């Protein structure tokens, strides 16, 4: 995490605190969870956000990353798909990120993750 810009230096870390995103394997919807704690961090080098904000994982050097734990987050076996996005669930579905939302719904400022069916097309 860059302490000046508060931007991650590696793709697997989150851009925004509490961002809704996809797991690294694209199977699950995930959340970049953080927690506010009053105590100071062990190292000021890791105090990227100030105010006692910490990554949910104490071993991440305070770099938030996508954590699986949202309701109906499994793109393979979730119990219901969102009508906001016309999601498709199943063994051939994966998680995608974006701003795709039907006109009657509002885009979330924390980001959106969707489960859609996909096909791999070989170009051989």
VENBEL-V612609 format. One record per pair of residues at least 4 apart in sequence whose C-alpha atoms are under 7 Angstrom apart, sorted by the first residue. I is the first residue (numbers start at 1). J is the second residue. If there is no record, write none. Layout:
BEGIN
I,J
I,J
END
This chain:
BEGIN
1,6
1,7
1,8
1,9
1,63
2,6
2,7
2,8
2,9
3,48
6,48
7,15
8,13
8,14
8,15
12,24
12,65
13,63
13,64
13,65
14,32
14,64
14,65
14,66
17,32
17,33
17,34
18,31
18,32
18,33
18,34
18,110
19,31
19,32
19,110
19,111
20,30
20,31
20,32
20,110
20,111
20,112
20,113
21,29
21,30
21,31
21,66
21,97
21,111
21,112
21,113
22,26
22,28
22,29
22,30
22,66
22,95
22,96
22,97
22,113
23,27
23,28
23,29
23,30
23,66
23,68
26,94
26,95
27,74
27,75
27,94
27,95
28,68
28,73
28,74
28,75
28,95
29,68
29,70
29,73
29,74
29,95
29,113
30,66
30,67
30,68
30,69
30,70
31,66
31,67
31,68
32,64
32,65
32,66
32,67
33,55
33,56
33,64
33,67
34,53
34,54
34,55
34,56
34,64
35,53
35,54
35,55
35,56
36,52
36,53
36,54
37,52
37,53
38,52
39,52
40,52
41,47
46,61
46,62
49,53
54,62
55,62
55,63
55,64
58,62
72,78
72,79
72,80
73,78
74,78
75,89
75,90
75,93
75,94
75,95
75,115
76,89
76,90
76,91
76,93
77,89
77,90
78,89
81,87
81,88
81,89
82,86
82,87
83,87
84,101
84,102
84,105
85,100
85,101
85,102
87,114
87,115
87,116
88,93
88,115
88,116
88,117
89,93
89,115
89,116
89,117
92,117
92,118
93,115
93,116
93,117
93,118
94,115
94,116
94,117
94,118
95,113
95,114
95,115
95,116
96,113
96,114
96,115
97,112
97,113
97,114
98,112
98,113
99,107
99,112
101,105
101,106
101,107
108,112
END
